[in-house]
Amino acid sequence: TVKKLNVSFGNLAGDVMISAGAVCYLGAFISEYRKDVISKWREQLKINNVPFSEDASVISTLGDPVKIRSWNVCGLPTDEVSI
C-alpha cells in the first residue's frame, strides 16, 4: 500500500546505513558479534533521530525475495550470511 511505501521510504536512510555497515564491516565476524554491533548501531540511530525499520537487515533492505527463494530451492543455506 501507499502507506507502507511511505513508511519504508522514511526509514530508508537508517536501513541502508545498517545494511551497508553490515556488508562492509561485519562479514568476517561470528553471528553473536554481528548482532551485538548492529544493536549498538540501532541505539546510535535512535539517539541521533535517524529513522529505521526495526527489522532492518541486508536481506530486507537489499535482497530480492524471488532470487533468494530460488537460491534456497537450489540448496543455498537460508542464514543471513549465506544470502
SEMARPA-525403 format. One line per field, with one value per residue (C-alpha): residue number from 0; x, y, z. Coordinates in nm, 2 decimals. Example, Ala and Ser with C-alpha at 12.3 -4.5 7.8 and 13.67 -1.06 7.14 Angstrom:
<recs>
pos	c(0, 1)
x	c(1.23, 1.37)
y	c(-0.45, -0.11)
z	c(0.78, 0.71)
</recs>
This chain:
<recs>
pos	c(0, 1, 2, 3, 4, 5, 6, 7, 8, 9, 10, 11, 12, 13, 14, 15, 16, 17, 18, 19, 20, 21, 22, 23, 24, 25, 26, 27, 28, 29, 30, 31, 32, 33, 34, 35, 36, 37, 38, 39, 40, 41, 42, 43, 44, 45, 46, 47, 48, 49, 50, 51, 52, 53, 54, 55, 56, 57, 58, 59, 60, 61, 62, 63, 64, 65, 66, 67, 68, 69, 70, 71, 72, 73, 74, 75, 76, 77, 78, 79, 80, 81, 82)
x	c(0.00, 0.10, 0.11, 0.36, 0.57, 0.58, 0.70, 0.96, 1.08, 1.10, 1.32, 1.54, 1.84, 1.87, 1.80, 2.07, 2.32, 2.27, 2.29, 2.59, 2.77, 2.70, 2.82, 3.14, 3.24, 3.08, 3.11, 3.42, 3.28, 3.07, 2.69, 2.68, 2.93, 2.74, 2.41, 2.58, 2.73, 2.41, 2.22, 2.47, 2.42, 2.05, 2.09, 2.30, 2.05, 1.78, 1.99, 2.06, 1.69, 1.76, 1.45, 1.50, 1.29, 1.31, 1.37, 1.63, 1.89, 2.09, 1.82, 1.52, 1.69, 1.89, 1.75, 1.53, 1.28, 1.23, 1.61, 1.67, 1.39, 1.54, 1.88, 1.72, 1.54, 1.88, 2.03, 2.19, 2.15, 1.89, 2.10, 2.18, 2.54, 2.49, 2.23)
y	c(0.00, 0.36, 0.40, 0.11, 0.25, 0.59, 0.43, 0.23, 0.54, 0.73, 0.46, 0.42, 0.62, 0.42, 0.08, 0.15, 0.26, -0.07, -0.28, -0.11, -0.13, -0.50, -0.56, -0.35, -0.44, -0.75, -1.03, -1.19, -1.20, -1.45, -1.42, -1.31, -1.03, -0.91, -0.89, -0.70, -0.44, -0.40, -0.35, -0.07, 0.09, 0.09, 0.26, 0.53, 0.58, 0.63, 0.87, 1.07, 1.06, 0.86, 0.66, 0.29, -0.02, -0.25, -0.54, -0.37, -0.61, -0.67, -0.91, -0.69, -0.38, -0.51, -0.86, -0.97, -1.22, -1.41, -1.46, -1.55, -1.81, -1.96, -1.98, -2.17, -2.41, -2.48, -2.56, -2.24, -2.21, -1.97, -1.79, -1.42, -1.46, -1.70, -1.48)
z	c(0.00, -0.03, 0.35, 0.38, 0.10, 0.27, 0.59, 0.41, 0.23, 0.56, 0.71, 0.40, 0.53, 0.86, 0.69, 0.43, 0.70, 0.89, 0.57, 0.43, 0.76, 0.78, 0.43, 0.47, 0.83, 0.97, 0.72, 0.88, 1.23, 1.42, 1.44, 1.80, 1.74, 1.43, 1.62, 1.91, 1.67, 1.48, 1.81, 1.90, 1.56, 1.61, 1.95, 1.79, 1.51, 1.78, 1.97, 1.65, 1.54, 1.22, 1.13, 1.05, 1.04, 1.35, 1.12, 0.90, 0.76, 0.45, 0.33, 0.39, 0.25, -0.04, -0.11, -0.39, -0.23, -0.56, -0.62, -0.25, -0.27, -0.59, -0.42, -0.13, -0.36, -0.52, -0.18, -0.06, 0.32, 0.45, 0.71, 0.67, 0.59, 0.31, 0.14)
</recs>
